[in-house]
Amino acid sequence: MSAVFSEAGRAEFERLLTRYPDRKAVILPALHLAQKEFGYVSDEAIVYIAGLVGTSPAEIEGVATFYTMYNRKPVGKYHVQICRNISCSLLGAEHLIEHVSEKLGVRPGETTPDGKFTLSTVECLGSCGTAPVMQVNDEYHENLTVESIDRILDPLP
Amino acid sequence: MEKVLTTHFANERYRRLDTYRRYGGYEALKKAFAMTPEEIIDEVKKANLRGRGGAGFPAGVKWGFLPKDLSRPRVLVINADEGEPGTFKDRLIMSRGPHLLLEGIAISCFALRAHACWIYIRGEFAREAGIVDEAIAEAYAAGFLGKNILESGFDLDVTVHRGAGAYICGEETSLINSLEGKRGWPRLKPPFPASVGAFGLPTIVNNVETIADIPWIVTHGGETFAGLGVEKNGGTRLIGVSGAVNRPGVYELSAGVNLKEIIYHHAGGIRDGKALKAVIPGGSSTPVLRPDEIDVSYDIESMGKIGTMAGSGGVIVIPEGTCMVRSLSVLMNFYAHESCGQCTPCREGTGWLKKIVGRIEAGKGRQGDVELILDLCDNMMGRTICPLADAAVMPAQSFIWKFREEFDRHIGEQKCPYGNRF
């Protein structure tokens, strides 16, 4: 699979270059852009970004694998990420993780066979006052209960 | 009580420039342009503004570390990588009052003679990054950012830079590396960022809340701001209360508010009428307190005197019936996950802490495990480039010192007395 930014993505990449005094500073935003356009950060995307930035694929891969948000493998259409840190745990996050795991039939780190959901546990999402919290793709869902999780996940197309 | 930041946060439209200006927004910037940079820095020093990111360093003093010569351009970097468990205040500022931050940035950059600023926002805060980006676009269009701001001759570019999921990037030299497109490995100091920081330039890194306080300080004067707090701790603080309280949330209170009052008055006391078991007072890295220790002023010095920290203002409330070993296990998993791997004592140490606390909780603890944890802690504390190792050690030691009997009971009974549940 080849990886090339769309016209809009390429324009965004060029705009990013104007915001920093050093070309390599666009590596993180470019990886975000790649994930948005390709769904995950593929090997081809790494090579492509390395070419655009003017550095080695090894350097890009080193960066991409350091940060948890870059998915080096495809994830489901909906990436369900439930916080397991202390404030969420105190208010029942473990129970919610078990519930979603049973509901989707996958363990944390796995994707449903139809490719619809990936379940992950994550560390603090910075929303402790509205715990328990999960993120589905980019969107936060707060003050979760078993019932509200069902209401959020069930209607997803 | 007088509020510095949150007065209009209930108004959804306050994030828009027109509403912000209706409430006096960007008037402080106009006032600042009539002052000299030195006069502004002097007000910030008088304000006793302490950094709100966790370390509590006096902001005016930090600003003074920039080299005197102006031959190299200097830059401001905003730390919006809010990741300390229990902390969720900067998210509130960015989503409810992004122009407070931008006006603070414009004034601060004028005072620091910086013409570029990057706002490093943790990657998960996609929504907040979008809100800040919209506010930046509004500010550019209205002439509050960009070239020749308000005909002052002062130019400033501000850019949002999104992180990608790494707690360590809240450490300022790690954040700088991440801004430069590298892995978020902390740097050895010296050189300090004020002399060699982002892109090799003299750099000041400040927390979102610290900078959002600046417009109020310029408007009302440093001494007035100082008067809102207590000695050496000026102003208000945004204090996030989470865990088992009736009204979790962010409260803007005097920097010298009493911790017990935060929990029982402002946050409405403990949930379900339970008793209090423990409080982690300033984010997950700060040493835990027992209920008999919380009648204390939340200022940095008073908290230091009782062996803990106000840190990033995140109060985590643990109710009776909670297993402290399990709670510590959650925290140790976190630090092991977030260690960047650069320094051996931290990379190995956080892994071992996770493993040993985990096996005690699982009912497989061995005699001597508690001593082993404490020994590991001694070999981690202060022996690494950045304070992440210390941040793991402080909860580990304090949980054991203050709740030792629970650890011993887990090992003695070879099970979790709380049934391995929260």
Interface residues (C-beta under 8 A of the other chain):
Chain A: R19 Y20 P21 D22 K24 A25 V26 I27 L28 P29 L31 H32 V53 G62 V63 F66 Y67 T68 M69 Y70 R84 N85 I86 S87 S89 L90 L91 G92 A93 E94 V122 E123 C124 L125 G126 S127 C128 G129 T130 A131 Q135 D138 E139 Y140
Chain B: E82 G83 E84 P85 G86 T87 F88 R91 A116 R122 G123 E124 F125 A126 R127 D157 T159 H161 R162 G163 A164 G165 A166 Y167 S178 L179 E180 G181 K182 R183 G184 F199 G240 V241 S242 G243 A244 P248 G249 V250 I280 S284 G314 I316 V317 I318 P319 T322 S327 V330 L331 N333 F334 H337 E338 C340 R421 F422
